[in-house]
Amino acid sequence: MSKTVYFDNNATTQVAPEVRDAMLPFFGELYGNPSSMHAFGGSVAKHVDAAREEVARFLNADPDEIIFTSCATESDNSAIRGTADYFGRDLKVITTAVEHPAVLQPCRRLKALGHEVVELPVDSTGQLDLAQLEAELSKPSTSKPATLVSIMWANNETGVLFPIEKVAEICRAHGAILHTDAVQVAGKIPVDVKKVPVDMLSMSGHKFHAPKGVGIFYVRKGTKLKPFMLGGHQERTRRAGTENVPYIVGLAKACELARLGMADETVKLTALRDKLEAGILVSCPNVRVNGDRTHRLPNTLNVSFEYIEGEAIAYHLSDLGICISTGSACASGSLDPSHVIRAMGVPFTAVHGSVRFSLSRYNTMDEVDYVLEKLPPVIRNLRELSPFGPDKDVSTFK
């Protein structure tokens, strides 16, 4: 297999060459610990300070509101568990049924420990009913002295964009603390924490052409929070652990590239996605697009092919050099459909057949054409082999 078409960029992205080049000196001559008191360590600390300023510029934040972490999962846990540690049982947590596990699992852990946790549903397009959020925040019978709302900015599977600006307005009106998992919007749409006044925000570098192993945790000044990582005094005692200098520098370079190139990339990615979507809908019968087709990321397309399994599609495309992901997970020998797709009420004939195509700045129209050439025969062949279909018995397709 000589050709590789990588359409799984919501999982991880290629490290940009400019990012790699920016990191290299810190694997060599600039190896000092930025927390050291000597001049050599101080010379490295200046680069961390400059990186913090670039990340702050990327988010329109203040540099001292930026905490460097290992990934967005750590940032999510820091927001949720750090707030719970501060308020204890006086905290109510509101999230959604379609969050990433890095948010859902900490919230469910709090619920198991006796905290009040609410998971808001979504409609068939994957969108929130903001009236339900407002009603939950207004409930006098379950009111707590403090409420944390953790709602993602964009869904990692469908690309659906939640109205975070309106969510922020509602939270502010009710005095709630707002955290958003902004992993999938990083580098794809502008993020301005002064225009959208979230209190905490999580991002991961490897989702927008920085390396794996470095993340962003934005915390607005005055937000009440206890540190999740305990130990040294790094990050102004807000996150212990020696700073990962090469990766922090690389992250800052990725932020700069995204900030300067985002407008042009959005146009390109939208065109690629729309051509891919139109081609699939024309060439493959019994297929549906999952999620809001208006309010979504420019790079993400999630579709369900009825009567066949998403895993089978992904495996066959992989043999052809095409990398995509599926909304289903294979656990203990039985298929478990994506919690996101199930929450949207996708029909049972399609819920197992969801796959995600996610693009980046490095993808091309030629690659879209290649996928549109190879995908329809794969779908036809799988359906011919399947005992299920519109003209077959589907009673056991669950």
Protein Blocks (a to p, Z undefined) as FASTA:
>chain_A
ZZdcdfbfkmpccddfklmmmmmmmmmmmmccfkbmbfklmmmmmmmmmmmmmmmmmnop
afklpccdfbfklmmmmmmmmmmmmnmmmbccdddfkbcfklmmmmmmmmmnopacdddd
ddfkopacfklmmmmmmmmklgcfbdcddddfbdfklopacdfklmmmmmmmnopacddd
fklmgokaccdfklmccfbdcddfklnopaehiacddddehiacddfbgcdfehhhpagc
dddfklmmmmmmmmmmmmmmmmmmmmmmmmmmmmmmmmmmmmpghiacedjfklccfkbc
cdddehiafklmmmmmmmnopacddfbdceehiacddfklmmnopafklmmmgccddddf
kbcfklmmmmmmmmmmmmmmmmmmpcbdfkbcfklmZZ
